[in-house]
Amino acid sequence: MTDATTCQIHASCVDVVGRGLLITGASGSGKSTLALSLIALGARLVADDQVCLNVESGSLVARRPATLPPLIEARGIGLLQADTVAHSRVAAVVDMDALETDRLPHHLSTMFLGCEIRRFRRVDGPQFAPALLLALKNGAHDADARI
């Protein structure tokens, strides 16, 4: 995928009630670990390690590359099967390379293929995965916006 409306990136993606969470970061940053935590809470896997992105009707859509099996890596355990979905409209992205230090952070966003997407930074704490799940299901309120 190489044109202006498609790309393939090093990331993981899960789906929560039809809303995708794209998880980006360097190798070893915890992308698969966060995805596993969200799957344990009811999310479904879109893709692990590589994600195909394209724009459909103005929305960013994530898919698993056809060359990858529908598996997720659990470090120290191996490759695992998970409940999957074929694609998901990306509602937010988590940047695992950036640590959130504000208790109530301001709205952040980023651009993928011309689509503005809500961005969260990594939070080191047990509340991170459940909070992301609720944000995807119900929206995240802050001083600036709601996803």
PyRosetta script that sets phi, psi and omega in degrees:
from pyrosetta import init, pose_from_sequence

init()
pose = pose_from_sequence("MTDATTCQIHASCVDVVGRGLLITGASGSGKSTLALSLIALGARLVADDQVCLNVESGSLVARRPATLPPLIEARGIGLLQADTVAHSRVAAVVDMDALETDRLPHHLSTMFLGCEIRRFRRVDGPQFAPALLLALKNGAHDADARI")
pose.set_psi(1, 116.4)
pose.set_omega(1, -173.7)
pose.set_phi(2, -138.1)
pose.set_psi(2, -4.8)
pose.set_omega(2, -177.6)
pose.set_phi(3, -82.0)
pose.set_psi(3, -178.8)
pose.set_omega(3, -172.3)
pose.set_phi(4, -69.8)
pose.set_psi(4, -12.7)
pose.set_omega(4, -178.9)
pose.set_phi(5, -113.4)
pose.set_psi(5, 8.2)
pose.set_omega(5, 177.3)
pose.set_phi(6, -142.8)
pose.set_psi(6, 153.2)
pose.set_omega(6, 172.7)
pose.set_phi(7, -163.6)
pose.set_psi(7, 163.5)
pose.set_omega(7, 174.0)
pose.set_phi(8, -122.2)
pose.set_psi(8, 129.8)
pose.set_omega(8, -176.7)
pose.set_phi(9, -127.8)
pose.set_psi(9, 159.3)
pose.set_omega(9, 174.2)
pose.set_phi(10, -80.5)
pose.set_psi(10, 104.2)
pose.set_omega(10, -175.8)
pose.set_phi(11, -167.5)
pose.set_psi(11, 175.2)
pose.set_omega(11, 169.4)
pose.set_phi(12, -123.4)
pose.set_psi(12, 161.1)
pose.set_omega(12, 179.2)
pose.set_phi(13, -148.8)
pose.set_psi(13, 136.5)
pose.set_omega(13, 173.8)
pose.set_phi(14, -125.3)
pose.set_psi(14, 160.9)
pose.set_omega(14, -179.8)
pose.set_phi(15, -118.3)
pose.set_psi(15, 132.3)
pose.set_omega(15, 175.6)
pose.set_phi(16, -125.3)
pose.set_psi(16, 112.5)
pose.set_omega(16, -179.0)
pose.set_phi(17, 43.0)
pose.set_psi(17, 48.4)
pose.set_omega(17, 176.5)
pose.set_phi(18, 83.1)
pose.set_psi(18, 4.9)
pose.set_omega(18, 179.2)
pose.set_phi(19, -117.5)
pose.set_psi(19, 124.2)
pose.set_omega(19, -176.5)
pose.set_phi(20, -87.7)
pose.set_psi(20, 144.3)
pose.set_omega(20, 172.3)
pose.set_phi(21, -118.5)
pose.set_psi(21, 113.3)
pose.set_omega(21, 177.2)
pose.set_phi(22, -88.2)
pose.set_psi(22, 128.7)
pose.set_omega(22, -176.7)
pose.set_phi(23, -115.3)
pose.set_psi(23, 111.2)
pose.set_omega(23, -176.5)
pose.set_phi(24, -110.6)
pose.set_psi(24, 159.9)
pose.set_omega(24, 176.5)
pose.set_phi(25, 154.1)
pose.set_psi(25, 168.3)
pose.set_omega(25, 179.7)
pose.set_phi(26, -67.5)
pose.set_psi(26, 163.0)
pose.set_omega(26, 175.1)
pose.set_phi(27, -56.7)
pose.set_psi(27, 134.1)
pose.set_omega(27, 179.5)
pose.set_phi(28, 83.1)
pose.set_psi(28, 4.9)
pose.set_omega(28, -177.1)
pose.set_phi(29, -81.6)
pose.set_psi(29, -10.2)
pose.set_omega(29, 177.7)
pose.set_phi(30, 108.4)
pose.set_psi(30, 15.0)
pose.set_omega(30, -178.8)
pose.set_phi(31, -58.8)
pose.set_psi(31, -53.1)
pose.set_omega(31, -178.6)
pose.set_phi(32, -66.7)
pose.set_psi(32, -35.8)
pose.set_omega(32, 178.6)
pose.set_phi(33, -62.8)
pose.set_psi(33, -44.1)
pose.set_omega(33, 177.1)
pose.set_phi(34, -64.9)
pose.set_psi(34, -43.1)
pose.set_omega(34, 178.2)
pose.set_phi(35, -59.7)
pose.set_psi(35, -43.5)
pose.set_omega(35, 177.8)
pose.set_phi(36, -60.2)
pose.set_psi(36, -42.2)
pose.set_omega(36, 178.7)
pose.set_phi(37, -62.0)
pose.set_psi(37, -42.2)
pose.set_omega(37, 179.5)
pose.set_phi(38, -68.9)
pose.set_psi(38, -38.2)
pose.set_omega(38, 176.7)
pose.set_phi(39, -62.6)
pose.set_psi(39, -40.5)
pose.set_omega(39, 177.9)
pose.set_phi(40, -62.1)
pose.set_psi(40, -23.9)
pose.set_omega(40, 179.5)
pose.set_phi(41, -95.2)
pose.set_psi(41, 3.3)
pose.set_omega(41, 175.1)
pose.set_phi(42, 117.1)
pose.set_psi(42, -5.8)
pose.set_omega(42, 176.7)
pose.set_phi(43, -69.8)
pose.set_psi(43, 163.6)
pose.set_omega(43, 176.2)
pose.set_phi(44, -119.3)
pose.set_psi(44, 145.4)
pose.set_omega(44, -177.9)
pose.set_phi(45, -74.4)
pose.set_psi(45, 132.5)
pose.set_omega(45, 168.3)
pose.set_phi(46, -96.3)
pose.set_psi(46, -54.9)
pose.set_omega(46, -178.9)
pose.set_phi(47, -161.0)
pose.set_psi(47, 150.0)
pose.set_omega(47, 175.6)
pose.set_phi(48, -124.7)
pose.set_psi(48, 133.4)
pose.set_omega(48, 175.5)
pose.set_phi(49, 85.5)
pose.set_psi(49, -43.5)
pose.set_omega(49, 177.4)
pose.set_phi(50, -135.2)
pose.set_psi(50, 136.3)
pose.set_omega(50, -179.5)
pose.set_phi(51, -132.0)
pose.set_psi(51, 132.1)
pose.set_omega(51, 172.7)
pose.set_phi(52, -90.8)
pose.set_psi(52, 130.7)
pose.set_omega(52, 178.3)
pose.set_phi(53, -117.7)
pose.set_psi(53, 141.0)
pose.set_omega(53, 171.7)
pose.set_phi(54, -150.0)
pose.set_psi(54, 164.6)
pose.set_omega(54, -179.5)
pose.set_phi(55, -103.8)
pose.set_psi(55, 126.1)
pose.set_omega(55, 177.4)
pose.set_phi(56, -130.3)
pose.set_psi(56, 121.6)
pose.set_omega(56, 179.6)
pose.set_phi(57, 50.9)
pose.set_psi(57, 40.1)
pose.set_omega(57, 177.0)
pose.set_phi(58, 81.6)
pose.set_psi(58, 0.2)
pose.set_omega(58, 179.9)
pose.set_phi(59, -111.5)
pose.set_psi(59, 145.6)
pose.set_omega(59, 175.4)
pose.set_phi(60, -80.2)
pose.set_psi(60, 127.0)
pose.set_omega(60, -177.2)
pose.set_phi(61, -120.7)
pose.set_psi(61, 134.9)
pose.set_omega(61, 179.5)
pose.set_phi(62, -107.6)
pose.set_psi(62, 142.3)
pose.set_omega(62, 176.7)
pose.set_phi(63, -141.6)
pose.set_psi(63, 159.8)
pose.set_omega(63, 172.2)
pose.set_phi(64, -81.9)
pose.set_psi(64, 133.5)
pose.set_omega(64, 175.2)
pose.set_phi(65, -59.3)
pose.set_psi(65, 141.5)
pose.set_omega(65, -178.0)
pose.set_phi(66, -60.2)
pose.set_psi(66, -23.8)
pose.set_omega(66, -178.1)
pose.set_phi(67, -81.2)
pose.set_psi(67, -10.6)
pose.set_omega(67, -178.8)
pose.set_phi(68, -102.4)
pose.set_psi(68, 140.7)
pose.set_omega(68, 175.2)
pose.set_phi(69, -74.2)
pose.set_psi(69, 158.8)
pose.set_omega(69, -179.6)
pose.set_phi(70, -80.0)
pose.set_psi(70, 66.1)
pose.set_omega(70, -176.7)
pose.set_phi(71, -128.2)
pose.set_psi(71, 162.4)
pose.set_omega(71, 174.7)
pose.set_phi(72, -129.5)
pose.set_psi(72, 141.7)
pose.set_omega(72, -179.7)
pose.set_phi(73, -84.6)
pose.set_psi(73, 130.2)
pose.set_omega(73, 172.1)
pose.set_phi(74, -114.9)
pose.set_psi(74, 104.5)
pose.set_omega(74, -175.7)
pose.set_phi(75, -54.0)
pose.set_psi(75, 128.9)
pose.set_omega(75, 179.0)
pose.set_phi(76, 87.4)
pose.set_psi(76, -8.9)
pose.set_omega(76, 179.2)
pose.set_phi(77, -118.7)
pose.set_psi(77, -45.8)
pose.set_omega(77, 179.2)
pose.set_phi(78, 129.7)
pose.set_psi(78, -162.4)
pose.set_omega(78, 179.3)
pose.set_phi(79, -87.4)
pose.set_psi(79, 134.3)
pose.set_omega(79, -176.1)
pose.set_phi(80, -123.7)
pose.set_psi(80, 146.9)
pose.set_omega(80, 171.9)
pose.set_phi(81, -82.4)
pose.set_psi(81, 146.1)
pose.set_omega(81, 178.8)
pose.set_phi(82, -141.5)
pose.set_psi(82, 160.8)
pose.set_omega(82, 171.9)
pose.set_phi(83, -63.6)
pose.set_psi(83, 131.8)
pose.set_omega(83, -175.1)
pose.set_phi(84, -123.8)
pose.set_psi(84, 162.5)
pose.set_omega(84, 168.2)
pose.set_phi(85, -126.4)
pose.set_psi(85, 152.5)
pose.set_omega(85, -176.6)
pose.set_phi(86, -70.8)
pose.set_psi(86, -33.3)
pose.set_omega(86, -178.3)
pose.set_phi(87, -161.3)
pose.set_psi(87, 164.1)
pose.set_omega(87, 178.0)
pose.set_phi(88, -152.1)
pose.set_psi(88, 141.6)
pose.set_omega(88, 174.3)
pose.set_phi(89, -76.1)
pose.set_psi(89, 121.2)
pose.set_omega(89, -174.9)
pose.set_phi(90, -73.9)
pose.set_psi(90, 120.4)
pose.set_omega(90, 179.4)
pose.set_phi(91, -101.5)
pose.set_psi(91, -25.4)
pose.set_omega(91, -177.0)
pose.set_phi(92, -158.0)
pose.set_psi(92, 161.6)
pose.set_omega(92, 176.6)
pose.set_phi(93, -129.9)
pose.set_psi(93, 142.2)
pose.set_omega(93, 173.0)
pose.set_phi(94, -109.4)
pose.set_psi(94, 125.2)
pose.set_omega(94, 176.2)
pose.set_phi(95, -94.4)
pose.set_psi(95, 101.3)
pose.set_omega(95, -177.0)
pose.set_phi(96, -73.5)
pose.set_psi(96, -10.6)
pose.set_omega(96, 179.0)
pose.set_phi(97, -86.4)
pose.set_psi(97, -10.5)
pose.set_omega(97, -178.0)
pose.set_phi(98, -118.0)
pose.set_psi(98, 129.4)
pose.set_omega(98, -179.1)
pose.set_phi(99, -92.7)
pose.set_psi(99, 130.0)
pose.set_omega(99, 174.9)
pose.set_phi(100, -82.7)
pose.set_psi(100, 125.4)
pose.set_omega(100, -179.7)
pose.set_phi(101, -112.0)
pose.set_psi(101, -13.5)
pose.set_omega(101, 178.9)
pose.set_phi(102, -81.6)
pose.set_psi(102, 139.3)
pose.set_omega(102, 177.6)
pose.set_phi(103, -65.9)
pose.set_psi(103, -44.5)
pose.set_omega(103, 176.5)
pose.set_phi(104, -123.5)
pose.set_psi(104, 86.1)
pose.set_omega(104, -173.7)
pose.set_phi(105, -71.8)
pose.set_psi(105, 155.2)
pose.set_omega(105, 174.7)
pose.set_phi(106, -76.5)
pose.set_psi(106, 160.4)
pose.set_omega(106, 178.3)
pose.set_phi(107, -61.5)
pose.set_psi(107, 130.5)
pose.set_omega(107, 174.5)
pose.set_phi(108, -121.0)
pose.set_psi(108, 151.7)
pose.set_omega(108, 175.3)
pose.set_phi(109, -144.6)
pose.set_psi(109, 165.9)
pose.set_omega(109, 177.2)
pose.set_phi(110, -144.7)
pose.set_psi(110, 166.2)
pose.set_omega(110, -179.2)
pose.set_phi(111, -112.3)
pose.set_psi(111, 133.6)
pose.set_omega(111, 170.9)
pose.set_phi(112, -129.9)
pose.set_psi(112, 119.8)
pose.set_omega(112, 176.9)
pose.set_phi(113, 51.3)
pose.set_psi(113, 38.2)
pose.set_omega(113, 178.0)
pose.set_phi(114, 82.6)
pose.set_psi(114, 1.0)
pose.set_omega(114, 179.0)
pose.set_phi(115, -102.6)
pose.set_psi(115, 129.0)
pose.set_omega(115, 176.0)
pose.set_phi(116, -81.9)
pose.set_psi(116, 127.6)
pose.set_omega(116, -175.2)
pose.set_phi(117, -126.7)
pose.set_psi(117, 137.4)
pose.set_omega(117, 175.8)
pose.set_phi(118, -59.5)
pose.set_psi(118, 135.7)
pose.set_omega(118, -178.3)
pose.set_phi(119, -121.6)
pose.set_psi(119, 133.9)
pose.set_omega(119, 172.5)
pose.set_phi(120, -114.8)
pose.set_psi(120, 148.2)
pose.set_omega(120, 170.9)
pose.set_phi(121, -94.3)
pose.set_psi(121, 159.5)
pose.set_omega(121, 178.7)
pose.set_phi(122, -61.3)
pose.set_psi(122, 140.4)
pose.set_omega(122, 174.3)
pose.set_phi(123, -120.2)
pose.set_psi(123, 127.1)
pose.set_omega(123, 178.3)
pose.set_phi(124, -90.1)
pose.set_psi(124, 97.4)
pose.set_omega(124, 179.1)
pose.set_phi(125, 175.5)
pose.set_psi(125, 157.8)
pose.set_omega(125, -176.5)
pose.set_phi(126, -67.3)
pose.set_psi(126, -15.2)
pose.set_omega(126, -179.1)
pose.set_phi(127, -81.7)
pose.set_psi(127, -9.8)
pose.set_omega(127, -171.1)
pose.set_phi(128, -61.3)
pose.set_psi(128, -56.1)
pose.set_omega(128, -178.1)
pose.set_phi(129, -62.2)
pose.set_psi(129, -48.3)
pose.set_omega(129, 178.8)
pose.set_phi(130, -62.2)
pose.set_psi(130, -36.0)
pose.set_omega(130, 179.2)
pose.set_phi(131, -66.9)
pose.set_psi(131, -41.3)
pose.set_omega(131, 176.6)
pose.set_phi(132, -62.1)
pose.set_psi(132, -41.0)
pose.set_omega(132, 178.9)
pose.set_phi(133, -59.5)
pose.set_psi(133, -46.5)
pose.set_omega(133, 178.8)
pose.set_phi(134, -65.8)
pose.set_psi(134, -38.7)
pose.set_omega(134, 178.7)
pose.set_phi(135, -61.6)
pose.set_psi(135, -39.8)
pose.set_omega(135, 178.6)
pose.set_phi(136, -70.4)
pose.set_psi(136, -38.7)
pose.set_omega(136, -179.5)
pose.set_phi(137, -72.5)
pose.set_psi(137, -44.6)
pose.set_omega(137, -167.6)
pose.set_phi(138, -120.1)
pose.set_psi(138, -6.1)
pose.set_omega(138, -176.9)
pose.set_phi(139, 94.4)
pose.set_psi(139, 155.3)
pose.set_omega(139, 179.2)
pose.set_phi(140, -117.5)
pose.set_psi(140, 119.7)
pose.set_omega(140, 179.5)
pose.set_phi(141, -90.3)
pose.set_psi(141, 137.5)
pose.set_omega(141, 172.9)
pose.set_phi(142, -149.9)
pose.set_psi(142, -173.8)
pose.set_omega(142, -176.3)
pose.set_phi(143, -65.7)
pose.set_psi(143, -19.6)
pose.set_omega(143, -171.4)
pose.set_phi(144, -112.2)
pose.set_psi(144, -35.3)
pose.set_omega(144, -170.9)
pose.set_phi(145, -165.9)
pose.set_psi(145, -177.9)
pose.set_omega(145, 177.2)
pose.set_phi(146, -136.5)
pose.set_psi(146, 140.3)
pose.set_omega(146, 178.1)
pose.set_phi(147, -80.0)
pose.dump_pdb("model.pdb")
